[in-house]
Amino acid sequence: MSEFSDFFKRLIQEKNINVYSMVQYCNTDRSTMYKFINGKRKLRDLSLFQKISEFMRLSPQEYQEFLKSYHISNIGEYTYYCRKHVESFILNFPDNIIPSKPPKDSYRPMPEYPKKSQCFSLNTQMEINNYLYWMIHQETSVQGGRLGLLLQPDYDFLFHLLSSIKPSQVPIKIEHIFCLNTSDQITDSKKLRILLYLKKIMPLFFAGLDYQPHYFYDDINAHFYNLHTFPCLVLTSSCALMCSSNFKQGILYSDQELLDFFWKTFEDIRKETSPLFQVVDSVLDECNNLGNMGWGLTPSYEIQAEPCLVPYITPAILERMVYQQIPGRSSLLENINNFIAVSRARIPNPNMHMFHTLQGIRRFLETGRLLEIPEDIYSPFTMEERLQMLQDMIPYMDSGTYHILKGHLENIPPNLHLGFTRYNGYLLFRNNAGKNVYLIIEESSILSAFMDYASNLDENDFYGPEESVSYIQKLIEKYKNDFTPPLSCNMH
């Protein structure tokens, strides 16, 4: 028996389903149907599952529960919940994150530091929160300030506090070390632990902070939660706070000799870790990093609202669109042209799979903008350029490189650009200041989760090549007919 067969049998009983009639409706045989019902054979044919669901006239809620049990039966509970959480991460990626301060009842800001001694205990979470508030705000006024964190990204107060500080007031470098599990990647709430962590730290990137997360592999419970007295550490230039994993007890140190010791220990640990992301924040670095990722050598995927149209930017278009006053313009154009040439060369590769939405295409036609190009370096594409770039994309859509998503996946947020192979990837978004941020990913559990999700997208999740080409051609015709070229003025 399985969850699917149990649920199937219950639906038949509750709805008084005539199995023989269902067998006839589904054009199968009675023996096979009873094997599905009794859990002696897995139902793997989705079209047959749909026919069974139609016959039983399920309510929307019943259908969703039945579909969930069908998928779990075929791919397993772990894989099912991993894919669902990846999909949730993609569909709920924010256009912006409005910084939210910690709840006022979680701390009391202290205008002056109560100097008890160079070492004293803290015995409540409120007391720890108070001192953290003071430590971090003190550090923002220190030239070349720094903050070291050795703790899991589950201390909500701390991360709310950090993301609520305006970048202009934060000349500090934040280095964060945390642990990723060597096993048991799914939490009790059926979520991928690493994606929960990403959600916790993403506001710091949106806020434009100089934040550098590092990771190491270990058993999280053994390292942080199983009777370790003070496994968490927060360092500034003037204080060190050691505290329990529930942030309810701790010790605060301000002795300089001890502080130097803690910073040296922190640096030694950091050297044994790996950076979670390589942050790319300039166009030149973007060209160099993304151009050297080995796309096409192995199956690779891109998931984003707008189609990948950079390969169809010609040198003439680039020369026109990039602002003349950009510093180092000639070098910039050369690097971008080289990057475009590399991108164009990898498009015909059968290993390339690019997923985008009709809404993303419409947005490009309306605005003449591509999110992956920083807005402050170029003027929008002309309508003629927009239409030509889409026309140039059509042959590769027809061959199956480009795919238009449908159904619930049509709602991918415009701010998300996700590209990855089995070995590396990137996450591109625009932060709260309107600046493009590329996070280069090499951590294996993130890439494995994304790869598993993308490589198992069902044919029901996107349109076929013929239908996709038809949609694009209709859009091209519509905008071509609606567009009136601007009148040229001759000066005499």
C-alpha positions in Angstrom: 0.0 0.0 0.0 1.0 3.6 -0.5 -0.3 7.1 0.3 -1.7 7.2 -3.3 -3.5 3.9 -3.1 -4.9 4.6 0.3 -6.2 8.0 -0.9 -7.5 6.4 -4.1 -9.4 3.7 -2.2 -10.9 6.2 0.2 -12.2 8.4 -2.7 -13.8 5.3 -4.4 -15.5 4.4 -1.1 -16.6 8.0 -0.2 -17.9 8.7 -3.7 -19.4 5.3 -4.3 -17.4 5.0 -7.5 -18.3 2.1 -9.9 -14.8 0.7 -10.7 -16.0 -1.1 -13.8 -17.5 2.1 -15.2 -14.3 3.9 -14.4 -12.3 1.2 -16.2 -14.4 1.7 -19.3 -14.1 5.5 -19.2 -10.3 5.3 -18.9 -10.0 2.7 -21.6 -7.9 0.3 -19.5 -8.5 -3.1 -18.0 -10.0 -4.0 -14.6 -7.0 -6.0 -13.4 -4.6 -3.0 -13.9 -7.0 -0.6 -12.2 -7.3 -2.8 -9.1 -3.5 -3.0 -9.0 -3.4 0.8 -8.8 -6.2 0.8 -6.2 -4.5 -1.8 -4.0 -1.0 -0.4 -4.3 0.4 -3.4 -6.2 1.4 -1.3 -9.2 2.4 2.4 -9.5 0.3 4.6 -11.7 2.9 6.5 -13.8 0.8 7.7 -16.7 -0.2 11.2 -16.0 -2.9 11.2 -18.7 -4.5 8.1 -17.2 -4.4 9.8 -13.8 -6.2 12.8 -15.3 -8.9 10.6 -16.8 -9.4 8.9 -13.4 -9.7 12.3 -11.7 -12.2 13.5 -14.3 -14.3 10.4 -13.8 -14.4 10.7 -10.0 -15.5 14.4 -10.3 -13.1 15.6 -7.7 -13.3 19.0 -6.0 -10.3 21.3 -6.4 -9.0 20.4 -2.9 -9.5 16.7 -3.5 -7.8 16.9 -6.9 -4.8 18.7 -5.4 -4.5 16.1 -2.6 -4.9 13.3 -5.1 -2.2 14.8 -7.4 0.2 15.3 -4.5 -0.2 11.6 -3.5 0.3 10.6 -7.2 3.6 12.5 -7.4 4.9 11.3 -4.0 4.1 7.7 -5.1 6.2 8.1 -8.2 9.2 10.2 -7.1 9.2 9.9 -3.3 8.4 12.3 -0.5 11.9 13.8 -0.3 12.1 14.7 -4.0 8.5 15.9 -4.1 9.0 18.4 -1.3 12.4 19.5 -2.6 10.8 20.4 -6.0 7.8 22.1 -4.4 10.1 24.3 -2.3 12.3 25.2 -5.3 9.2 26.2 -7.2 7.9 28.2 -4.3 11.3 30.0 -4.0 11.2 30.8 -7.8 7.5 32.0 -7.9 7.8 34.0 -4.7 11.1 35.8 -5.4 10.6 39.4 -4.4 10.7 42.5 -6.7 12.0 44.3 -3.6 12.3 43.7 0.1 11.2 46.5 2.3 13.5 46.5 5.3 11.5 45.7 8.5 12.9 46.6 11.9 12.7 44.0 14.6 9.5 44.2 16.7 9.7 46.9 19.3 8.9 44.5 22.1 12.0 42.4 21.2 14.5 45.0 22.4 15.0 48.4 24.2 17.5 50.7 22.4 20.2 51.7 24.8 21.5 55.3 24.3 24.5 54.6 26.5 26.5 51.4 27.0 26.1 50.2 30.6 29.7 49.3 31.4 29.4 46.6 34.0 32.9 45.1 33.4 35.0 43.8 30.5 33.2 40.5 30.8 29.7 39.9 32.1 26.7 37.5 31.5 23.5 38.1 29.7 20.6 36.0 30.9 17.5 36.8 28.7 16.9 37.1 25.0 15.8 40.7 25.5 19.1 41.5 27.1 21.0 39.9 24.3 18.9 41.7 21.7 19.6 45.0 23.5 23.3 44.6 23.4 23.3 43.4 19.8 21.4 46.5 18.9 23.9 48.7 20.6 27.0 46.8 19.2 25.8 47.0 15.6 24.8 50.6 15.7 28.1 51.5 17.4 30.0 49.7 14.6 28.2 51.7 11.9 30.0 54.8 13.2 33.4 53.2 13.1 35.6 53.9 10.1 36.3 50.6 8.4 34.0 48.8 10.8 33.5 45.1 10.6 31.1 42.5 11.9 31.8 38.8 12.3 28.9 36.3 12.6 29.4 32.6 13.5 25.8 31.4 13.8 22.9 29.9 11.7 20.8 32.3 9.6 17.8 31.7 11.9 18.2 34.6 14.4 15.4 36.7 13.0 16.0 39.7 15.3 19.6 40.0 14.1 18.8 39.8 10.4 15.9 42.2 10.7 18.2 44.6 12.4 21.0 44.3 9.8 18.7 44.7 6.8 17.0 47.8 8.3 20.2 49.8 8.4 20.6 52.1 5.5 23.7 51.3 3.4 24.9 54.9 3.4 25.3 54.6 7.2 27.0 51.2 7.0 30.7 51.4 6.2 31.1 47.9 7.7 32.0 44.6 6.2 29.8 41.7 7.4 31.3 38.2 7.3 29.0 35.4 8.2 29.9 31.7 8.8 27.2 29.1 9.1 26.8 25.3 8.7 25.1 23.3 6.0 24.0 19.8 6.9 25.9 16.9 5.4 22.6 15.0 5.3 18.9 15.6 6.1 18.4 18.7 3.9 14.7 18.8 4.5 13.3 20.3 7.7 10.4 19.1 9.7 8.2 21.6 7.8 9.1 19.9 4.6 11.3 22.7 3.3 14.8 22.7 1.9 17.0 24.1 4.6 19.4 25.9 2.2 16.5 27.7 0.5 15.1 28.7 3.9 18.6 30.2 4.7 18.7 32.0 1.4 15.3 33.6 2.2 16.7 34.8 5.6 19.9 36.4 4.1 18.4 37.8 0.9 17.2 41.0 2.5 20.9 41.9 3.2 21.7 41.8 -0.5 18.6 43.7 -1.3 19.6 46.4 1.2 23.0 46.7 -0.6 25.1 45.7 2.4 28.7 44.4 2.1 27.6 41.0 3.2 29.8 37.9 2.6 28.3 34.5 3.7 30.6 31.5 4.1 29.6 27.9 4.8 31.0 24.6 5.9 29.5 21.1 6.0 28.7 19.4 9.3 25.9 18.0 11.4 24.0 21.2 12.3 22.3 19.7 15.4 25.6 18.3 16.7 27.5 21.5 16.0 25.0 24.1 17.2 22.1 22.6 19.2 23.1 19.5 21.1 24.1 20.8 24.6 26.8 23.1 23.3 26.9 26.0 25.8 27.7 29.0 23.6 28.2 27.9 20.0 27.2 31.3 18.5 29.6 34.3 18.2 29.0 37.9 17.1 32.1 40.1 16.8 32.6 43.9 16.3 35.7 46.0 16.6 34.9 46.7 20.3 32.9 43.7 21.6 32.5 39.9 21.4 29.2 38.3 22.2 29.1 34.5 22.7 25.6 33.1 23.2 23.5 30.0 23.1 21.8 28.7 19.9 18.4 29.9 21.2 19.9 33.4 22.0 18.7 33.4 25.6 22.1 33.3 27.4 25.4 34.7 26.6 28.6 36.4 27.7 29.8 39.8 26.5 33.5 40.6 26.3 35.2 43.9 25.6 38.8 43.2 26.8 41.1 43.9 23.8 43.3 40.9 24.3 40.3 38.6 24.3 38.8 40.4 21.4 41.9 40.0 19.3 41.9 36.3 20.2 38.2 35.9 19.1 38.9 37.7 15.8 41.9 35.5 15.1 39.9 32.4 15.8 37.1 33.7 13.6 39.6 34.3 10.7 41.1 30.8 11.1 37.6 29.3 10.9 36.7 31.4 7.9 39.8 30.1 6.0 38.4 26.6 6.3 35.0 27.5 4.8 33.8 28.3 1.3 32.0 31.5 0.1 28.4 30.8 -0.5 28.3 33.4 -3.3 30.7 35.3 -5.4 29.1 38.8 -5.6 29.4 40.5 -9.0 28.4 44.1 -9.1 30.0 45.6 -12.3 29.2 45.0 -16.0 32.9 44.0 -16.7 33.0 41.5 -13.9 29.6 40.2 -15.1 31.0 39.6 -18.6 34.1 37.9 -17.3 32.4 35.6 -14.8 29.3 34.6 -16.8 31.3 34.1 -20.0 33.6 31.6 -18.4 31.0 29.3 -16.8 31.2 26.5 -19.3 27.6 26.8 -20.6 26.8 24.2 -23.2 29.5 21.7 -22.0 26.9 20.1 -19.7 23.1 20.5 -19.5 22.3 24.1 -18.5 19.1 25.9 -17.6 17.9 29.5 -17.4 14.6 30.4 -15.7 13.4 34.0 -15.9 10.4 36.0 -16.9 12.0 37.7 -19.9 13.7 35.7 -22.7 17.4 35.6 -23.0 17.9 38.1 -25.8 21.4 39.3 -25.2 22.8 37.0 -28.0 20.8 39.0 -30.5 22.3 42.4 -29.7 24.4 43.2 -32.7 27.5 45.4 -32.5 25.6 48.2 -34.3 22.8 48.0 -31.7 25.3 48.0 -28.9 27.1 51.1 -30.3 23.8 53.0 -30.5 22.4 52.0 -27.1 25.3 52.4 -24.7 25.5 56.0 -23.4 28.4 58.1 -24.9 29.4 59.5 -21.5 30.0 56.1 -19.9 33.6 56.1 -18.5 35.9 53.6 -20.4 33.2 53.2 -23.0 35.5 51.6 -25.7 36.8 49.0 -23.3 33.2 48.3 -22.1 31.9 47.9 -25.6 34.7 45.5 -26.4 34.0 43.3 -23.4 30.3 43.3 -23.9 30.7 42.4 -27.6 33.0 39.5 -26.7 30.4 38.3 -24.1 27.6 38.5 -26.6 29.6 36.5 -29.1 30.2 33.8 -26.5 26.5 33.8 -25.6 25.5 33.6 -29.3 27.8 30.7 -29.9 26.2 28.6 -27.1 22.6 29.1 -28.2 22.4 26.3 -30.8 23.8 23.8 -28.2 21.3 21.0 -27.5 22.3 21.1 -23.8 20.8 24.6 -23.5 17.3 25.0 -22.0 15.9 28.5 -21.6 12.5 29.0 -19.9 10.7 32.3 -20.0 7.1 33.7 -20.1 4.9 35.5 -22.5 4.5 38.3 -19.9 8.2 38.8 -20.0 8.2 39.1 -23.8 5.4 41.6 -23.6 7.3 43.6 -21.0 10.3 43.7 -23.2 8.2 44.9 -26.2 6.6 47.6 -24.0 9.8 48.9 -22.3 12.7 48.0 -24.6 14.6 47.0 -21.4 16.3 43.8 -20.3 16.8 43.5 -16.6 20.1 41.8 -17.0 21.6 45.0 -18.5 22.0 47.8 -15.9 19.6 50.6 -16.8 22.1 53.4 -16.2 24.4 52.4 -19.1 22.0 52.3 -22.0 19.0 53.8 -23.7 16.0 51.5 -24.4 16.1 49.3 -27.6 14.1 50.9 -30.4 10.9 49.1 -31.5 12.6 47.9 -34.7 15.4 46.5 -32.6 13.0 44.7 -30.2 11.1 43.1 -33.0 14.3 42.0 -34.9 15.7 40.5 -31.7 12.6 38.4 -31.2 12.6 37.4 -34.8 16.2 36.2 -34.5 15.2 34.1 -31.5 12.5 32.2 -33.3 14.7 29.6 -35.0 16.0 28.5 -31.6 12.5 28.4 -30.2 11.5 26.2 -33.0 14.5 23.8 -32.3 13.6 23.6 -28.6 16.3 25.7 -27.0 13.7 28.3 -25.8 10.5 27.3 -23.9 7.6 29.5 -23.0 6.2 28.5 -19.6 2.5 28.2 -18.9 0.1 27.6 -16.1 1.2 28.7 -12.7 4.8 29.1 -14.0 3.6 32.0 -16.1 3.8 34.0 -12.8 7.6 34.0 -12.5 8.6 37.5 -11.0 10.3 39.8 -13.4 13.1 40.4 -10.9 14.4 36.8 -10.9 17.0 35.6 -13.4 18.3 32.2 -12.6 20.9 30.3 -14.6 22.8 27.1 -13.6 24.6 24.0 -14.6 25.5 21.0 -12.4 28.7 22.8 -11.4 27.9 26.5 -11.2 25.2 29.1 -11.6 24.0 32.6 -10.9 21.1 34.4 -9.3 20.5 37.9 -10.8 18.1 40.5 -9.3 17.8 44.2 -8.9 18.2 45.4 -5.3 16.2 48.1 -3.5 18.5 50.8 -5.0 17.8 49.6 -8.5 21.3 48.1 -8.9 21.9 44.8 -10.5 23.3 42.1 -8.3 24.8 38.8 -9.5 25.3 36.1 -7.0 27.6 33.4 -8.5 26.7 30.0 -7.0 29.0 27.0 -6.7 27.5 25.3 -3.6 26.4 21.8 -4.6 23.2 21.4 -2.7 21.7 24.6 -4.2 22.7 23.6 -7.7 21.5 20.1 -7.2 18.1 21.3 -6.1 17.7 23.7 -9.0 19.0 21.1 -11.5 16.6 18.4 -10.3 13.7 20.8 -10.5 14.4 22.2 -14.0 15.4 18.9 -15.6 12.1 17.4 -14.4 9.7 20.1 -15.7 6.8 18.4 -17.3 5.7 19.0 -20.9 2.5 20.4 -19.3 4.6 23.2 -17.8 5.5 24.8 -21.2 4.2 25.2 -24.7 5.5 23.1 -27.5 7.8 24.6 -30.2 5.1 25.1 -32.8 2.7 26.8 -30.4 5.5 29.0 -28.9 6.6 30.2 -32.4 3.0 31.0 -33.2 2.7 33.2 -30.1 5.9 35.1 -30.8 5.0 35.7 -34.5 1.5 37.0 -33.4 3.2 39.4 -30.9 5.6 40.6 -33.6 2.8 41.3 -36.0 0.7 43.1 -33.4 3.5 45.4 -32.3 4.7 45.9 -35.8 1.2 47.0 -36.9 0.6 49.2 -33.7 4.0 50.9 -33.9 4.3 54.2 -35.8 8.0 55.1 -36.4 9.0 58.6 -35.2 9.1 61.3 -37.9 12.6 62.4 -38.9 13.3 66.1 -38.9 15.5 67.7 -41.5 17.1 70.9 -40.5 17.6 73.5 -43.3 
